[in-house]
Amino acid sequence: MSNSLNIVSFDVPFPANYGGVIDVFYKLYWLKKAGVKIHLHCFTYGRNPSKELEDLCEKVYYYERKTGVLNNLSLLPYTVKSRQSAELEKNLLCNDFPILFEVLHTCYLLNDERFKNRKKIYRHSNIEHDYYNELSKTEKRFAKRIYLRIEAWKLKRFESIVAYADLILAVNQKDTTYFHKKYPAVKSVYLASFHPNSSLTIKPGKGDYILFHGNLSVSENYEAAVWLIKHVFSKINFPVVIAGLNPPEFLIQLVKEHSNIKLRVSPNEEEMTQLLRNSQIHVLYTAQPTGLKLKLLNVLFKGRFVICNTHMISGTGIKENKTLRLADSAENFIQSINESMHKDFTDELCHERKSLIENFDNTLNAKKLIEEVF
């Protein structure tokens, strides 16, 4: 049987510096390592062709995403409509390999009759209409808020297309159950996100600051940062670092009001790794119990103590222990910070952390994916 696979990506997955593309890039890496020959099809809008991707794939195809107002004038979600491509259709028809569609945005070909006899896999990242609805609640710009609400409605309507898939690979256990119940004729399998970590790289000992990080251009993340600054970080006397891509101006100004909080704008991968490994506590907070937050995996493999809210681990199977504490109020966060700030992260705690990452072994997950697809 052929071990070749088409992967259709919503974006160019290198550099792997935000949640969605991290899963795609490291999936390519581990599949290549396992001997899979990948034909990668990706949509471009601001990211350049990548030699790193060419090294991992048999062939890489690039398609321009058709952005612009006119693509909103459709019952198809804008995120889907803007990724329609006759060239993609032609290239996929040139072979008979299975097709893995990365997130709902790339799935418009699932019900195309020409692909009726092809094995088609939907890689889920979020229940997209829930995700967009939640984003609309935190978006400050009125026009963007309306767009997100309309897009959520369109995505909910469009989601039924996944009934034409042969396999759904869901990113967490909760959403696996959702798909199994809603589309019982399609096999739904839990497959955790791929990520850059092969083993624990936690530095024993203590750090002297607290870290919050994320893509700060996304409303989910900058609103989390604002909530933490107002209700937690401004109420403690420990140094805090907030790090992430493209923070909005209002967040930059808010940080300047607090002498114990510093902002690291768009750190590169090496800087981010050092911030992760040297901090004493990682504070994670989200208002959305959707998908799998890849920054959570990063801190579990690289970081010392983790304090997060229940939404952050929803559907992952991860449980509270001595290295990860749950906090669902500002008071809980502050108490947990005070109790963890001066503790050593010991070898015993490293051993305890291992129990939290058993489902996130890239080698085993690549093997699982290959068994399901081929």
Disulfide bonds with the S-S distance in Angstrom:
none
